[in-house]
Amino acid sequence: MEFKEIATVSGKPGLYKVLKPSRSGVILESLDEKKAKLVVGGSQRVSLLSEISIYTMTEEGSTPLHEVMKTIEKEFEGDTGVQDADNEELKAFLKHVLPDYDEDRVYVSDIKKLINWYHIIRQQAPEVLIESEEGTEASAEEGSVES
């Protein structure tokens, strides 16, 4: 599985694996033990994790979510220690992982969502968090094709 195959649905908790498009929308499967299937129509907002970024104060203005999650995996290997943390601890956690994040535009609720999603992915699709030589080369090739 890859980040481009994992989605979030506005107004629904958790993450979903994109199965295939349908006439009325897209068919998703929840990334949990239930593996419940869901058809999401055009009226609901579906976002692929590969298209989500976190605001930063850098020249680019944001960092892709998958890069942040891979950094969390490299640093913490699943033990973030912030599941029941207060707001200041959550901000300090993100500051440690992404020092130049935009504190005015990234809310505590966003940080909680990031941590929750990280744990879901680590449990259900850990392969997407692993940096691989082949994956990096494939990404570089894809990027040059799109240019």
N, C-alpha and C positions, 0 to 999 in steps of 0.2 A: 504494500500500500504506500501511497505517496501523499504529501500535503494537498495536492490538487484533487485528491479523491475524498477528502474529509471536509465536511461542511457544517455550518451552524445555521439554525433557523431562528429568525427573529421571533421572540416571544415564547420560545421553547427551550428548556434546559438541555444541556448535554451536547454531544457531537454526533454526527451522522456520516455514514459511508455512502457516497454517491453510487447507486447501482446502475441506473440508466435513465435516459429521458423518456417521457411518455407524451401522449398527445396533449394532456392537460397540464404538464409540468415536469417534475422529476421524481423518480422513485428513490427514496433514502432508506437506510437501515440504521437503527440506533447502535451506537458503539457502547453497548453495555451487555449484561448477561441475557437480557430479554431478546435482543436482536429483532425488535419490532420494526416492521416495515411501515413506511409512511409515504403517501403521495402528496407532494407539495405543489400547489398551483401557482399561477402568476401573481396572485394577490398577496402571497407571503414572501418575505425577503429571505433568500438563501445566499449565504456568503461562503465561498471556498476559503479554507485557511491559507492557501497559497496566495490569495489576493489581499490578505489582511496585513497591515503594518502597524507599528507603534510609533507615534510621533516622537521625534527627537529634535534637538537643537543643532543638528549637523546641517551641512550644506544641502544634503539630499532631502532633509525634512522628515524622514522616517526610516525605520529598519524593519524588514520583513519579519513577520511573526515566526516563521520557521527558523530563522537565524537565532532569534531570541530563545526559542525553545531548545535548540541544539546547544546553545550556551548554557542554559539551565541544566540540561542533561550532563554536559561535560563537567560543570562545577559541582553539582549536587547528587548526581546519579540516583534520582528519585526521592531523596530525603531533603525536601526544601525546608521543613521545619516551620512553615508559616500557615498551616491550615487554620489554626485558631488565633492568629496574630491580630494585633490591633492595627489601626490605620498607619501609624508611624513605622511599625515593623514591616508592613507591606511595602511602603514607599522605600524604606531602606533596602529591602530585598531587591526591588527593581533597580534601584540606584546601583547596587552591587553588580547586577547582571548587565544592565544597560546604563552606564554612568551618565550618558548625555540625553536621557529621555526628557521630554518636555513635561515638567511637573504641572504646568497650567492646563494642559490639554489631555493628559492621561489621568483618569480618575481612579480612586481606590477600587471602585466596582470593576474597572477594566483590569486592574492587577489581580483581583480575586478571580475573575473569569480566566485570565491567563494561567494562573496556578491550577485552577480546576481543570481546564482543558489539557494542561501539561500532564496532570495525573491520569486523566482518561486515556490520553494517547499512550502514555508509558505503560499502562495496563493492557490496552486493547490493540495497539499498533506500535510497539516499541521500535520496530525497524526504521520508522521514519525519523527517529531522533538520532540515529547513528550516522556520523560523518563517514562517508566512504570515498575512496579515491575515484572509483568508477562513477558514483553519483555526482561528484564535483565536476568531473570531466564532461559528463552528459549535460549537466546544467550549463556549463560554459559553452558547449556546442549549441545547445538550444538558444542561448542568449545571442550568439553570433548570427544564427539563422534569422532571428526576429529583427535584427538591426537593419 
